[in-house]
Amino acid sequence: FTQTLLQGLRALLAQGGNLIGFLASLLGGALQLFAALIISIYLLYDLPKIGQSLFQVIPLPYQPLAADILGKLDRAVGGYLRGQLQVAFWVGLLVGLGLWVFGVPLAGSLGLLAGVFNLIPFAGVIISTVPAVLLALTAGWPQVLAVLGVVVVANQLEAHFLSPRILGHSTSLHPVSVIGAILVGSSLYGLLGALLAVPLAAFLKVLYTEFYLNSRFYREG
């Protein structure tokens, strides 16, 4: 990894002018991130007014039905977000404790990093593992192997136990349904599909149980 990083830095410095372009792109990305943060703050502050304005567009006869559906969608998505936060907390705790047991430097901070980036499917594991491995290199190769072992164990527990159980309980979905939704969503639409699969499945279940099973079509055909 160190050799690959050094080779990449040499190639970047050898290109000369491209380094300036890279720094300019980095600065532009930081400015875009800052602008997105400001817009998000304004949207969150005025979210009730925005929602009320959009809701008034719906014709009056359909507003009670729309309010019922939107309320159930809000509970489904809210349950999913609360479940994701719980999963991130337990993953961060497991990683932090595991690294502390094996004497990896800054184990608590690395556990916090693992919990935060666990909110990002797939890529979060890689992002949080790289600094842990780099810090473990300062202590020796046994610590590096320990870091990789802790990350693998925590990832397997998260994928096969924590996420199915916690997300299934918070969204009223069976654990198998949670796993299936994530696999299908990630296979079809990648990262975005993995993020939206579980709340979408929870919302579809709400529509099925609350509306289809209570509909005249279901009862009478």
WODAMO-V788889 format. One record per helix or strand of 2 or more residues. SS is the DSSP state (a for helix, b for strand). FROM is the first residue (numbers start at 0). LEN is the number of residues. If there is no record, write none. Layout:
SS|FROM|LEN, SS|FROM|LEN
//
This chain:
a|1|13, a|16|29, a|46|9, a|59|42, a|106|11, a|122|15, a|140|31, a|174|38, a|215|5
//
